[in-house]
């Protein structure tokens, strides 16, 4: 479900019109997020750390309204729920796209994630299905082989795009604290540093309170 945003009465009306026709309207940043408690909790309870932080990121997107905004023509639409389109690696070194339905229920979400991982590994190629064209997703990838402090994305600038892109790097330990590099790129016509700050505030809160992460509401 989605609703049309009233641009004329939006406090970011001028910002939207200023940025929407830029050749490169996306901006991005990388934050080293403290994931110590979530990592330890996963180890103690036999829960996949990958599933924990993937759920936390998708939930944080859904709890940040501006990151649910999408551009359709000259209009902005607000989606009620945003799902996860993630790259999934295979043992042969290739990857395929997955399309994971979001649920506030962690067990349902991880079940959807597991099913999509299995589907990707049963086939070859990039798996560019019709779901890849939907706007009610975030574009997500995990790069577990190295840490990073910045990241860029391959983009077709001839294609109108307003979907946030999030990537996660290899976690690392510093002074007994475990950090996870999280990169986010968003359309500047839809979101500023303030909104990305809200996203990271929610994400950090979830990863530091893993017991709360597994219930439906903070």
C-alpha positions as CSV (number, residue, x, y, z in Angstrom):
1,X,0.0,0.0,0.0
2,X,1.1,3.5,-0.7
3,X,-0.2,7.1,-0.5
4,X,0.7,10.2,-2.5
5,X,2.6,12.9,-0.7
6,X,1.2,16.4,-0.8
7,X,4.3,18.0,-2.3
8,X,2.8,21.5,-2.3
9,X,2.5,21.5,1.5
10,X,5.7,19.6,2.1
11,X,8.4,21.4,4.0
12,X,11.0,19.9,1.6
13,X,9.2,21.0,-1.5
14,X,12.0,23.3,-2.7
15,X,14.6,20.7,-1.7
16,X,12.8,18.1,-3.8
17,X,12.5,20.2,-6.9
18,X,16.2,21.4,-6.5
19,X,17.6,17.8,-6.4
20,X,15.2,15.7,-8.4
21,X,16.7,16.4,-11.8
22,X,20.4,16.2,-10.8
23,X,22.5,13.9,-12.9
24,X,23.6,12.3,-9.7
25,X,20.9,13.0,-7.0
26,X,22.2,10.3,-4.6
27,X,24.5,11.1,-1.7
28,X,25.9,8.6,0.8
29,X,27.9,8.0,4.0
30,X,29.4,5.1,5.9
31,X,29.0,4.7,9.7
32,X,30.8,2.2,11.9
33,X,27.9,0.9,14.0
34,X,28.5,-0.7,17.4
35,X,27.0,-4.2,17.1
36,X,28.7,-5.8,20.1
37,X,25.6,-6.8,22.0
38,X,23.8,-8.1,18.9
39,X,26.8,-10.2,17.9
40,X,27.2,-11.7,21.4
41,X,23.4,-12.3,21.7
42,X,23.4,-14.2,18.4
43,X,26.4,-16.3,19.5
44,X,24.7,-17.1,22.9
45,X,21.4,-18.0,21.4
46,X,22.4,-19.7,18.2
47,X,20.9,-16.9,16.0
48,X,22.6,-15.8,12.8
49,X,24.3,-12.5,13.2
50,X,23.6,-11.9,9.5
51,X,19.9,-12.4,10.1
52,X,20.0,-10.1,13.1
53,X,21.6,-7.1,11.4
54,X,19.7,-7.6,8.2
55,X,16.4,-7.5,10.1
56,X,17.6,-4.5,12.2
57,X,18.5,-2.6,9.0
58,X,15.2,-3.4,7.3
59,X,13.2,-2.5,10.4
60,X,15.1,0.8,10.7
61,X,14.3,1.7,7.2
62,X,10.6,1.0,7.8
63,X,10.7,3.2,11.0
64,X,12.3,6.1,9.1
65,X,9.4,7.7,7.0
66,X,11.6,9.6,4.5
67,X,13.4,6.3,3.5
68,X,10.0,4.9,2.5
69,X,9.5,7.8,0.0
70,X,9.8,7.0,-3.7
71,X,9.6,9.2,-6.8
72,X,7.1,8.3,-9.6
73,X,7.3,10.8,-12.4
74,X,6.8,14.2,-10.8
75,X,5.1,12.7,-7.7
76,X,6.4,11.4,-4.4
77,X,4.7,8.3,-2.9
78,X,5.0,7.0,0.6
79,X,5.0,3.3,0.9
80,X,3.6,1.7,4.0
81,X,6.1,-1.2,4.0
82,X,9.5,-1.6,2.5
83,X,10.9,-5.0,1.8
84,X,14.5,-6.2,1.1
85,X,16.2,-6.9,-2.2
86,X,19.5,-8.3,-1.3
87,X,22.4,-9.8,-3.2
88,X,23.1,-13.4,-2.0
89,X,26.5,-15.0,-2.7
90,X,26.9,-18.5,-4.0
91,X,29.7,-21.0,-3.5
92,X,31.0,-20.5,-7.0
93,X,31.7,-16.8,-6.3
94,X,28.7,-15.4,-8.2
95,X,25.6,-13.7,-6.6
96,X,21.9,-13.5,-7.4
97,X,19.2,-11.1,-6.3
98,X,16.8,-12.1,-3.5
99,X,13.5,-10.6,-2.6
100,X,12.7,-10.9,1.0
101,X,9.3,-9.8,2.3
102,X,9.6,-7.7,5.5
103,X,7.7,-8.6,8.7
104,X,8.0,-7.0,12.1
105,X,8.1,-10.6,13.4
106,X,11.7,-11.6,13.4
107,X,11.0,-15.3,13.0
108,X,8.8,-14.7,9.9
109,X,11.4,-12.3,8.4
110,X,14.2,-14.8,8.9
111,X,12.1,-17.6,7.4
112,X,11.5,-15.4,4.3
113,X,15.2,-14.7,4.2
114,X,16.2,-18.4,4.4
115,X,13.7,-19.3,1.6
116,X,15.2,-16.7,-0.7
117,X,18.8,-17.8,0.1
118,X,17.7,-21.3,-0.9
119,X,16.1,-20.0,-4.2
120,X,19.2,-18.1,-5.2
121,X,21.4,-21.1,-4.6
122,X,19.2,-23.4,-6.7
123,X,19.7,-21.3,-9.8
124,X,22.4,-19.5,-11.7
125,X,22.8,-16.0,-13.1
126,X,21.8,-12.7,-11.5
127,X,18.1,-13.6,-11.0
128,X,16.7,-10.2,-12.2
129,X,13.0,-11.0,-11.7
130,X,10.0,-8.7,-11.9
131,X,10.4,-7.9,-8.2
132,X,13.7,-6.2,-9.0
133,X,11.7,-3.4,-10.7
134,X,9.5,-2.7,-7.6
135,X,10.0,0.5,-5.6
136,X,8.9,-0.9,-2.3
137,X,12.3,-2.5,-1.6
138,X,15.7,-1.3,-0.5
139,X,18.8,-2.5,-2.5
140,X,21.0,-4.3,0.0
141,X,24.3,-6.1,-0.2
142,X,26.8,-7.7,2.2
143,X,30.5,-7.5,1.6
144,X,31.9,-9.8,4.3
145,X,35.5,-10.0,2.9
146,X,36.8,-6.6,4.0
147,X,36.1,-3.6,6.2
148,X,35.4,-0.3,4.5
149,X,35.0,3.4,5.4
150,X,33.3,4.5,2.1
151,X,31.6,2.8,-0.8
152,X,30.3,3.7,-4.3
153,X,27.7,2.0,-6.4
154,X,27.3,1.1,-10.1
155,X,24.4,3.1,-11.4
156,X,22.6,3.7,-14.7
157,X,22.1,7.4,-14.7
158,X,19.7,7.2,-17.6
159,X,17.3,5.3,-15.3
160,X,15.2,7.2,-12.8
161,X,16.0,5.8,-9.4
162,X,15.0,6.8,-5.9
163,X,15.5,3.5,-4.0
164,X,18.0,3.6,-1.0
165,X,21.1,1.4,-1.3
166,X,22.6,-0.1,1.8
167,X,25.8,-2.2,2.1
168,X,27.4,-3.9,5.1
169,X,31.1,-4.7,5.3
170,X,33.2,-7.1,7.4
171,X,32.7,-6.5,11.1
172,X,35.9,-5.8,13.2
173,X,36.9,-5.4,16.8
174,X,38.5,-2.3,18.4
175,X,39.1,-2.0,22.1
176,X,36.7,-4.9,22.8
177,X,33.9,-3.2,20.8
178,X,32.6,-4.9,17.7
179,X,31.8,-2.5,14.8
180,X,29.9,-3.1,11.6
181,X,30.5,-0.8,8.6
182,X,27.2,0.3,7.2
183,X,27.0,2.4,4.0
184,X,23.8,4.1,2.9
185,X,23.0,6.1,-0.3
186,X,19.8,8.0,-0.6
187,X,18.1,10.3,-3.1
188,X,18.8,13.9,-1.9
189,X,15.4,15.0,-3.1
190,X,13.8,12.7,-0.5
191,X,16.2,12.6,2.4
192,X,18.9,14.7,4.1
193,X,21.5,14.0,6.7
194,X,18.8,14.5,9.4
195,X,16.8,11.6,8.1
196,X,19.8,9.3,7.6
197,X,20.7,10.3,11.2
198,X,17.3,9.0,12.4
199,X,17.9,5.7,10.5
200,X,21.3,5.2,12.2
201,X,19.9,6.2,15.6
202,X,17.2,3.5,15.3
203,X,19.7,0.9,14.0
204,X,22.2,1.6,16.8
205,X,19.4,1.3,19.4
206,X,18.3,-2.0,18.0
207,X,21.8,-3.5,17.8
208,X,22.6,-2.5,21.4
209,X,19.3,-4.0,22.7
210,X,19.1,-7.4,21.0
211,X,16.3,-8.6,23.3
212,X,14.2,-5.7,22.1
213,X,15.2,-6.4,18.5
214,X,13.3,-9.7,18.5
215,X,10.0,-8.2,19.6
216,X,7.7,-6.2,17.3
217,X,8.0,-2.8,18.9
218,X,10.8,-0.7,20.6
